[in-house]
């Protein structure tokens, strides 16, 4: 999978319910445990899976990617 496949653009929005990872602002790593709640031109609204809460902010499309299935960080 290429880097461009990881980052979602305006032509291919992720459907509600899709499990995703979010890029952190601290060190740029990817954090799991989220699902798409809704999407708009400005980005995605996400639901935290641990407590089923919708986060109070919108995440830009470049900061959200489909959750990876690999168990190793380099996969």
C-alpha positions as CSV (number, residue, x, y, z in Angstrom):
1,X,0.0,0.0,0.0
2,X,1.5,3.4,-1.0
3,X,1.4,6.5,1.1
4,X,-1.2,8.0,-1.2
5,X,-3.5,5.0,-0.4
6,X,-3.2,5.8,3.3
7,X,-4.3,9.4,3.0
8,X,-7.9,10.0,2.0
9,X,-8.6,12.8,-0.4
10,X,-11.8,14.5,-1.5
11,X,-12.5,12.0,-4.3
12,X,-12.7,9.0,-1.9
13,X,-14.3,9.8,1.4
14,X,-14.4,7.1,4.0
15,X,-17.9,5.8,4.8
16,X,-19.4,6.3,8.3
17,X,-18.5,3.3,10.5
18,X,-15.1,2.8,8.9
19,X,-12.4,2.1,11.4
20,X,-9.6,4.6,11.2
21,X,-6.3,5.8,12.6
22,X,-5.7,9.5,13.5
23,X,-2.3,11.2,13.1
24,X,-1.3,12.8,16.4
25,X,-0.1,16.4,16.5
26,X,2.6,15.7,19.0
27,X,5.0,13.4,17.1
28,X,3.1,12.5,13.9
29,X,2.4,8.9,14.9
30,X,-0.9,7.2,14.2
31,X,-3.4,6.4,16.9
32,X,-6.0,3.6,16.6
33,X,-9.4,3.2,18.2
34,X,-11.6,5.5,16.1
35,X,-14.4,5.2,13.5
36,X,-15.8,7.7,11.0
37,X,-19.0,9.3,12.3
38,X,-19.5,11.7,9.4
39,X,-17.6,13.5,6.7
40,X,-17.8,16.9,5.1
41,X,-15.6,19.1,2.9
42,X,-13.7,20.2,5.9
43,X,-12.8,16.7,7.1
44,X,-14.1,14.0,9.3
45,X,-16.0,13.8,12.6
46,X,-14.8,10.7,14.5
47,X,-16.3,8.5,17.2
48,X,-13.9,7.1,19.9
49,X,-14.5,3.3,20.1
50,X,-13.5,3.0,23.7
51,X,-16.5,5.0,25.0
52,X,-18.6,5.5,21.8
53,X,-18.2,9.3,22.1
54,X,-18.1,11.6,19.1
55,X,-15.1,13.9,19.3
56,X,-15.8,17.6,19.5
57,X,-13.6,18.6,16.5
58,X,-13.2,17.9,12.8
59,X,-10.1,16.1,11.6
60,X,-8.6,17.1,8.3
61,X,-8.5,14.4,5.6
62,X,-4.7,14.1,5.6
63,X,-4.8,13.3,9.4
64,X,-7.2,10.3,9.0
65,X,-6.5,7.0,7.3
66,X,-8.1,3.6,7.2
67,X,-7.1,1.4,10.1
68,X,-4.3,-1.0,9.1
69,X,-4.7,-4.7,9.8
70,X,-1.0,-5.5,10.3
71,X,0.2,-6.2,13.9
72,X,3.7,-4.7,13.3
73,X,4.3,-1.0,12.9
74,X,6.2,-1.4,9.6
75,X,3.3,-3.4,8.0
